[in-house]
């Protein structure tokens, strides 16, 4: 097993396993209650939301998944990372999730829709863990690059058009995005330099 966590009331445990499943257990009887299947490879972590009604799992298959605890059914698949997802955690109010990945980013997600909210870029190596502060205003990430970083959790992804317009206004006469600006806009590193200010 790669991780285990108690439910908020302490009556259940969820375990993440190398066999591509998460399992829910009754703490009083030590009996298995349910098996959560859907990931394509090993799971890195699993955790309950604050009221115990949902579980989030993270996997090396580049996804995190939200499950209904009572029904043991998948609700959302969180796709967007370009590498394995090593950890996932709910915010204290349960409205958001933070994921940490081998792709050197952390991402925030809306639990009601399963949609990405923001991509946190800045680490130079695998991000192994991420968590919200108790009031939900900050995120802490920890990376193989030997740093931990604190982020404003309400950062939103800037639309690409907005980023390009801002770049053109800020850098008069410069017509190409820098590699970092292209990363912030969501372009992969293999994308050629882009002329952005030409009519």
C-alpha positions as CSV (number, residue, x, y, z in Angstrom):
1,X,0.0,0.0,0.0
2,X,1.2,3.5,-0.8
3,X,-1.0,5.5,1.6
4,X,-3.9,5.3,4.1
5,X,-6.2,7.8,5.7
6,X,-9.0,7.9,8.3
7,X,-12.4,9.4,7.6
8,X,-13.2,12.5,9.6
9,X,-15.4,10.5,12.1
10,X,-12.7,7.8,12.4
11,X,-15.2,5.0,11.4
12,X,-13.6,4.2,8.1
13,X,-10.2,4.0,6.5
14,X,-9.3,4.4,2.8
15,X,-6.1,2.8,1.5
16,X,-4.3,3.4,-1.8
17,X,-2.6,0.4,-3.4
18,X,-0.1,-0.7,-6.0
19,X,-2.8,-2.9,-7.5
20,X,-4.6,0.0,-9.1
21,X,-7.4,0.2,-6.4
22,X,-8.4,2.1,-3.4
23,X,-10.2,0.2,-0.6
24,X,-12.6,1.4,2.1
25,X,-12.4,-0.4,5.5
26,X,-14.6,-0.4,8.6
27,X,-12.3,0.5,11.6
28,X,-14.5,-1.4,14.1
29,X,-14.4,-4.7,12.3
30,X,-11.3,-4.3,10.1
31,X,-13.5,-5.6,7.2
32,X,-13.4,-4.3,3.7
33,X,-16.4,-2.2,2.8
34,X,-15.8,-1.3,-0.9
35,X,-13.2,-1.4,-3.6
36,X,-12.7,1.7,-5.9
37,X,-11.6,0.6,-9.4
38,X,-10.9,2.9,-12.4
39,X,-7.3,3.9,-12.4
40,X,-4.9,2.3,-15.0
41,X,-1.9,2.0,-12.8
42,X,-0.8,2.2,-9.1
43,X,-2.3,4.7,-6.7
44,X,-0.1,7.2,-4.8
45,X,-2.6,8.5,-2.3
46,X,-6.2,8.5,-1.1
47,X,-8.0,10.9,1.3
48,X,-11.5,11.7,2.5
49,X,-13.1,15.1,2.2
50,X,-14.0,17.0,5.4
51,X,-17.5,15.4,5.8
52,X,-16.4,11.9,4.6
53,X,-18.8,11.8,1.7
54,X,-16.1,11.9,-1.0
55,X,-12.7,10.4,-1.5
56,X,-10.0,11.7,-3.7
57,X,-7.4,9.3,-5.2
58,X,-4.2,10.1,-7.1
59,X,-2.4,7.8,-9.5
60,X,0.6,7.4,-11.7
61,X,-1.9,7.2,-14.6
62,X,-1.8,11.1,-14.6
63,X,-5.2,11.4,-13.1
64,X,-6.9,12.0,-9.8
65,X,-10.4,10.8,-9.3
66,X,-13.3,11.9,-7.0
67,X,-15.5,9.1,-5.6
68,X,-18.8,8.9,-3.8
69,X,-17.9,7.2,-0.5
70,X,-21.3,5.6,0.2
71,X,-21.9,4.3,-3.3
72,X,-18.2,3.6,-4.1
73,X,-18.8,5.2,-7.5
74,X,-16.5,7.5,-9.5
75,X,-17.9,11.0,-9.8
76,X,-15.1,12.9,-11.7
77,X,-11.8,12.1,-13.4
78,X,-9.4,15.0,-13.1
79,X,-7.3,15.1,-16.2
80,X,-4.6,17.7,-17.2
81,X,-1.3,16.7,-15.6
82,X,1.4,15.5,-18.0
83,X,3.0,13.2,-15.4
84,X,2.0,10.9,-12.6
85,X,-0.1,12.4,-9.8
86,X,1.6,11.8,-6.4
87,X,-0.8,13.4,-4.0
88,X,-4.3,14.9,-3.8
89,X,-6.0,16.7,-1.0
90,X,-9.3,18.5,-0.3
91,X,-9.5,22.1,1.0
92,X,-11.0,22.4,4.5
93,X,-14.5,23.3,3.1
94,X,-14.3,20.5,0.6
95,X,-14.9,22.8,-2.4
96,X,-11.5,22.4,-4.0
97,X,-8.8,19.8,-4.5
98,X,-5.0,20.3,-4.9
99,X,-3.0,17.8,-6.8
100,X,0.8,17.4,-7.0
101,X,2.6,15.9,-10.0
102,X,5.7,14.6,-11.7
103,X,5.1,17.2,-14.4
104,X,6.6,19.8,-11.9
105,X,3.2,21.5,-11.3
106,X,0.4,21.5,-8.7
107,X,-3.2,22.1,-9.9
108,X,-6.4,23.2,-8.1
109,X,-9.7,21.8,-9.1
110,X,-13.4,22.5,-8.4
111,X,-15.0,19.5,-6.7
112,X,-18.5,20.3,-7.9
113,X,-17.5,20.3,-11.6
114,X,-14.2,18.4,-11.8
115,X,-12.7,21.3,-13.7
116,X,-9.2,22.7,-13.3
117,X,-9.1,26.1,-11.6
118,X,-5.4,27.0,-11.7
119,X,-1.9,25.6,-12.6
120,X,0.9,26.4,-10.1
121,X,4.2,26.5,-12.0
122,X,7.5,27.3,-10.5
123,X,9.1,24.1,-9.3
124,X,12.0,22.7,-11.3
125,X,11.4,19.0,-10.5
126,X,8.6,16.6,-9.3
127,X,6.1,18.0,-6.9
128,X,5.5,15.2,-4.4
129,X,2.9,16.8,-2.1
130,X,0.6,19.8,-1.7
131,X,-1.9,20.9,0.9
132,X,-4.3,23.8,1.7
133,X,-3.9,25.9,4.8
134,X,-6.7,25.5,7.4
135,X,-8.5,28.7,6.1
136,X,-8.0,27.7,2.4
137,X,-6.2,30.9,1.5
138,X,-2.8,29.4,0.9
139,X,-1.3,26.2,-0.6
140,X,2.0,24.6,0.3
141,X,3.9,22.5,-2.2
142,X,7.0,20.3,-1.7
143,X,9.3,19.3,-4.5
144,X,12.3,17.2,-5.3
145,X,14.0,20.5,-6.3
146,X,14.6,20.9,-2.6
147,X,12.1,23.7,-2.1
148,X,8.7,24.2,-0.6
149,X,6.6,27.0,-2.0
150,X,3.6,28.9,-0.6
151,X,0.9,30.0,-3.0
152,X,-2.2,32.2,-3.0
153,X,-4.9,29.5,-3.4
154,X,-7.2,31.9,-5.3
155,X,-4.9,32.4,-8.2
156,X,-6.8,31.8,-11.4
157,X,-5.4,30.7,-14.7
158,X,-5.1,33.7,-17.1
159,X,-6.8,33.0,-20.4
160,X,-4.2,32.7,-23.2
161,X,-5.6,35.8,-25.0
162,X,-5.3,37.9,-21.9
163,X,-1.7,36.8,-21.4
164,X,-0.9,37.6,-25.0
165,X,-2.5,41.1,-24.8
166,X,-0.7,41.8,-21.5
167,X,2.6,40.7,-23.1
168,X,2.2,43.0,-26.1
169,X,1.3,45.9,-23.9
170,X,4.2,45.3,-21.5
171,X,6.9,44.6,-24.0
172,X,6.5,47.1,-26.8
173,X,8.3,46.0,-29.9
174,X,8.8,42.4,-28.7
175,X,6.8,40.0,-30.8
176,X,7.7,36.6,-29.4
177,X,6.7,35.0,-26.1
178,X,9.5,33.9,-23.9
179,X,9.7,30.2,-23.1
180,X,8.4,31.0,-19.5
181,X,5.5,33.0,-20.9
182,X,4.6,30.1,-23.2
183,X,4.6,27.7,-20.3
184,X,2.3,30.0,-18.3
185,X,0.0,30.1,-21.3
186,X,-0.1,26.4,-21.3
187,X,1.9,25.6,-24.4
188,X,4.2,22.5,-24.2
189,X,7.9,23.0,-24.3
190,X,8.1,21.6,-27.8
191,X,6.0,24.4,-29.3
192,X,8.0,26.8,-31.5
193,X,8.4,30.4,-30.5
194,X,5.1,32.3,-31.3
195,X,4.7,35.8,-32.7
196,X,2.0,37.4,-30.5
197,X,1.9,41.1,-31.3
198,X,1.5,41.1,-35.1
199,X,-1.8,42.1,-36.5
